[in-house]
């Protein structure tokens, strides 16, 4: 059974060719999605902004994947995500993957899955 408090955190840097597919695959799983753009130099941020149903944030400078992930986790806590599935901007999730991850969260003490 899907836990409605599980969210997906996508970090992105210069993934304009992939970020649309990453977000769409996440939306097939949940509407609790945070996308952090690590100050991309391509059109990634413009693509991300088109998705009004997600939480999106652009870093003010490129600080790397770790800083983008930390910012995303801060937002996940603020928005009361119980757990996070972490995704890179060039990854896609299988439809209903969140159900599988929900079972893992129930069986383990993990707070995030990457």
C-alpha positions in Angstrom: 0.0 0.0 0.0 1.3 3.4 -1.0 2.2 5.8 1.9 0.9 9.3 0.9 3.6 11.0 3.0 6.5 9.5 0.9 8.0 12.0 -1.5 10.4 12.1 -4.4 13.4 14.4 -4.4 15.0 15.0 -7.8 18.3 16.9 -8.1 19.3 18.4 -11.4 22.4 20.0 -13.0 22.4 20.5 -16.8 20.0 17.7 -17.5 17.7 19.5 -20.0 17.5 16.4 -22.2 16.3 14.2 -19.3 14.6 16.3 -16.6 11.2 16.3 -18.3 11.1 12.5 -18.3 12.4 12.3 -14.7 9.6 14.5 -13.5 6.9 12.8 -15.5 8.0 9.4 -14.2 7.9 10.8 -10.6 4.4 12.2 -11.3 3.2 8.7 -12.2 4.1 7.7 -8.6 3.0 10.7 -6.5 2.3 14.4 -6.5 4.7 14.9 -3.6 7.8 15.9 -5.6 10.6 18.3 -5.0 13.0 19.3 -7.8 16.2 21.1 -6.9 18.1 22.7 -9.8 21.7 23.2 -8.9 22.0 26.4 -11.0 22.1 24.7 -14.4 23.7 26.4 -17.3 21.3 24.9 -19.9 17.5 25.0 -20.1 16.8 22.6 -17.2 15.4 25.3 -15.0 13.0 26.5 -17.7 11.7 22.9 -18.1 11.3 22.4 -14.4 9.3 25.6 -14.0 6.7 24.3 -16.4 5.5 21.8 -13.8 3.2 23.7 -11.5 2.2 20.7 -9.5 5.7 20.1 -8.0 7.8 22.0 -5.5 10.8 23.5 -7.4 13.8 25.4 -6.2 16.8 26.8 -8.0 20.1 27.2 -6.1 21.6 30.7 -6.3 24.9 29.1 -7.5 26.2 25.7 -8.5 27.2 24.0 -5.2 27.2 20.4 -6.2 24.9 17.4 -5.7 25.4 17.2 -2.0 24.3 20.8 -1.4 21.3 20.4 -3.7 20.3 17.2 -1.9 20.6 18.8 1.5 18.4 21.7 0.3 15.9 19.3 -1.0 15.8 17.3 2.2 15.2 20.6 4.1 12.2 21.3 1.9 11.0 17.7 2.3 11.0 18.1 6.1 9.2 21.5 5.8 6.5 19.8 3.6 6.2 16.9 6.0 7.5 14.1 3.8 7.9 11.0 6.0 10.5 9.5 3.7 12.3 10.4 0.4 13.1 8.6 -2.7 16.2 10.3 -4.2 16.5 10.6 -8.0 19.0 12.2 -10.3 17.7 14.5 -13.0 18.6 11.9 -15.7 16.8 8.9 -13.9 13.3 7.7 -14.4 11.1 5.6 -12.0 9.0 2.7 -13.1 5.3 3.4 -12.8 4.1 2.4 -9.2 7.7 2.1 -8.0 6.7 4.0 -5.0 4.6 1.0 -3.8 7.8 -1.1 -3.8 9.7 1.6 -1.9 6.9 2.0 0.6 7.3 -1.7 1.5 11.1 -1.2 2.0 10.5 1.8 4.2 8.1 -0.3 6.3 10.6 -3.2 6.7 13.6 -1.1 7.4 14.6 2.0 9.4 15.7 3.8 6.2 14.5 7.4 5.8 15.7 7.7 2.2 16.3 5.4 -0.8 18.6 6.3 -3.6 
